[in-house]
Every structure is written in C-alpha cells, then in structure tokens.
C-alpha cells in the first residue's frame, strides 16, 4: 500500500478550473495510475480532500504507487509525494490509542414497500452522524475512546470525537447532478481487533469511496 499527497493549487484558477465536482477529482485520482489504465486493471483508490493550516491537499491511498507527474497535475509544483504505507501498518498494535481523521458518507437504509432494494438516504443531523460512526466502530476493529465528564449530579462517558466539517459537494453522473453528504470526523480511538482494523484502514468505511469518502488515517498517541 502507498499513501500519497499533493497540495492542490487552489490559488491558480486556470489550473484547477475543472475541479468543480467530485467526479472531476475522481478522474484526477484515476489518471494518477496510467499503468492500470493501460492494463485495463482498475484497483480501488481511496482518497479525500484535507484542509489544514490554510492549505488544501489531495490524499490518496492505493495498492500501487501513483505517477507523481500525473498526481501533481492540479497541484502546487513539486508538492506531490508518496511513501509506502506498509511499514506503518506493521507497527499498529492491538490496544493502541490513536488519533484519527475520517471523511465519510454516513447513510442508512429505508425499506420500500413492494421493492426488494431499500432506499439509501443520508444522515443529516449531527447526532445521527455521530451515532453512525459510534455504532460501526466495533465491527471495524476499534472503539471510540470515551471520556468521563462530570455533571452537576453525576458523571457520564461520552465518545471522544468531533465532527469538524459537514458539507454537500456536487457529483455529476451523466445529465444528473446530485449532492452527497460529506462528514469529516476527528478524535481518539482504541484498536480492538488488529486484523479487522488494518482492513478498515486499507479498504475504507461506508459508501461513495470512489468519490472521496471512507479514508481513515491515524496517528499514534503517546
């Protein structure tokens, strides 16, 4: 696995004028793997947009290393870089506390009378979006760290994570224009099931992974 990053040249409107919807970003990521295109072999590429310290980055997790010239097509010159992710994965330990960042598409299924397939709809409130992650954590190999908070009468434990961004970016599919719910979470987790957690890091969480959702990154604490 490889983790790659490039700073998006957001101040150069001529260069980035095409990046108006999630499909354009998806195409950008795919063009970063010309060998896969030539071999007609499309592997999954997890990616997300990060905004940190006044800069905007494209972050990509992939099985093969990307072509940095292609990855830098819409980036600030000489900011495209990649490194092997495997050494980091090999160091993850069960019980380890980690700081995480996740951009995801929290949804739920609603049954439709007379239809076999349920309708997939987004969670729209902060409480629903928080609950979506908390309920899935155990199956994904981790637990969200809880912090005891002292109230007036007693104390309770709350999940130690925040929603730091919520928006509805555009995705164009043919003649259709739709908006996807995009939510970014940050907080602390504890690794419970090592193998499952590694699969979560490599395969992502939730829906719309081709369009910038599902990538979780972690940093060890302590």
N, C-alpha and C positions, 0 to 999 in steps of 0.2 A: 504494500500500500504506500501511496505517496500523498503528502499534504503540500499543497501549493498555494501561493498567494501573490496577488498583484494589486497595487494601488490604482484605482480607477481614476482616470484623468478627468475629473468632473469639471474642472475649470476650462477644459478645451471642448467647447460645444460642437465644433466642427468634427472632432474625432468621435465623440460619443452621441451624436445626434440620433443614431439608430437605436440606442438603448432606451426605448420608450415603453417597453413591456417585458414581461417575464420570458416570453418566447424568444426575444432577441438575446437575452442573457443566456438562455439555454443553448441557442445556436452558437454563441461565443464559446461557451464551455466545450461543446461538441467539436468545434473547429480546432480546439487545442490538442486533439488526438487524431492527426491526419493518418497515421498508420492504421488505426481502427477503421477509419472511413474507407481507406484503400482496400482493406481486407474484408470489408462488409461485416465487420465484427464490432458491434456496439456494446460496450460494457457500461455498467452503471457508474455515473459520476455524481457524487453528492456535492452540492455547492450552496453557498449562501453569500449574502451581502452583509458586511460588517461596517459599522460607522464608529470609529474610535478616534478620539482626540482630534476631531475636525477633519479627519481623512476617511475616505470610503474605499473599502477593499473587497475584492472578489476572492473568496476562499474555496478551494476545490480539494476534495478527497477522491482519489482514484486508484485503481489497481495498477495502472501503468503510469510512468512519468509523462507529463504533457510536454508538448513542444513549446518552449518558453517564448519563442518569437510569436507564435500564434496566440498564446495566453496573454501576451503583452499588447495585443492589437489595440485595445481600448485603454491601455494603462499608461501611467506615467513612465517615461523612459527608464529602463534598467531597474524597475522595481519587481519584475516577475521573478519568482524564485520557487524552488521545490526542494523537498527533502524526504527521505524515507521515513515512513510512519511506523514501520515495524519495530525499530528499537524502543520507541516509546510504548507501544502495545506490550512488548515483552516485559516492561518494567511495572506494569499495572499489577497491583496486588489486591487480593480479597480483603475487605475490611478497611481499605484505604479511603481517606476523606479527600474529596476533590472539589474544586470549584468548577462549575460547568456553565456553558453557554449553549443554548439551543434555539434555533429558529424552526418553527413547526407550523403545521396547518391543522389545528385542533378541530375535529369534526365528530359527529355522531350520526348513527343510522336511525331512520324513522321508517317503520313498516308502512307499506302502501297496500290498502285493500285491493285484492284481485291481482296483485303483481308479485312475482317471485323475488324481485330485487328491491331492497329497501332504498329509500331516498337518503343520500348523504348530504347533510347540512352542517354549516359551521357553528361552532360555539361562539357566542357574541359577547357575553358578559365576562368581566374579569374573573369572577368566582367560578364560572363554568370552565374557563380556560385554565385556571389553576387546578381545578379538580381533575380535568382531563389528564394532566401530567402526573399528578399525585396518584391517581388510580392505576396508571400504567407502569409506574416505576418498578414494582416487584417483578412483573413479567419481563422487564427489560434488563434485569440483573442488578438493580440498585435501589436504594431507599433515599428519599429526600431527607436530609438532616433536619431534625426538629429542634426547636429552641424553646425552653420554658420561659414563659412570660408571666410576671407577677401582676395579678389584677387586684382590684380593691378587696375582693372577698377570698379569692383563691388564685391558683396559677393554672395555666394550661399550656399545652405544647402546640406550636404552630410550625408549619413547614417553612424551612429557611431558604426561600427563593422568592424572586420578584419577577414580574412582567415588566420589562424595560422598554418595550416597543410593541405597538399594535397598529397595523395598517391594512389596507385593501388594495394591493397592487393589481394592475391590469394584466390579463392574459388573453391574447388573441388566438383564436382557433378558427381558421378559415374566415368566414364572414361574421363569426360570433366574437363578441367582446365580453368577457366575464371578469369578475373580481374575486380574488382568493383571499381568505383570511390568513394573514401572516402575523405570527406572535413570536417575540423573542423573550426567552426566559434566561435568568441568571441566578445562581445560588450555589448551595453546597449539597453534595450527595455522598453516600457511603456505598462502596462496591460490595454487593452481597453475593452475587453469583458471577465469578470471574469470567467463565467462558461465555455466558449469556451477555455480560456487559461488553466484552470485546466485540461480539457480533453486533450489538447495538451501535457501538462506535463506528463499525465498518459499514453497516447496512442502513443506518438511519432510523428515524422514528416517524411514524404517521404517513400521511398521504402527500401527493404532489412533490415527490422527491426530485423529479426531473426539472422542477421549476423553483428551486431554491429553498425547499423545505426539508427538514429532517436531520440536518447535520448537527450533531452534538460534539463539541470539543471540551476537553477537560484539562485542568492544571492541578497537579498535586498540591495539597496544603500541608505544610509542616514537614 
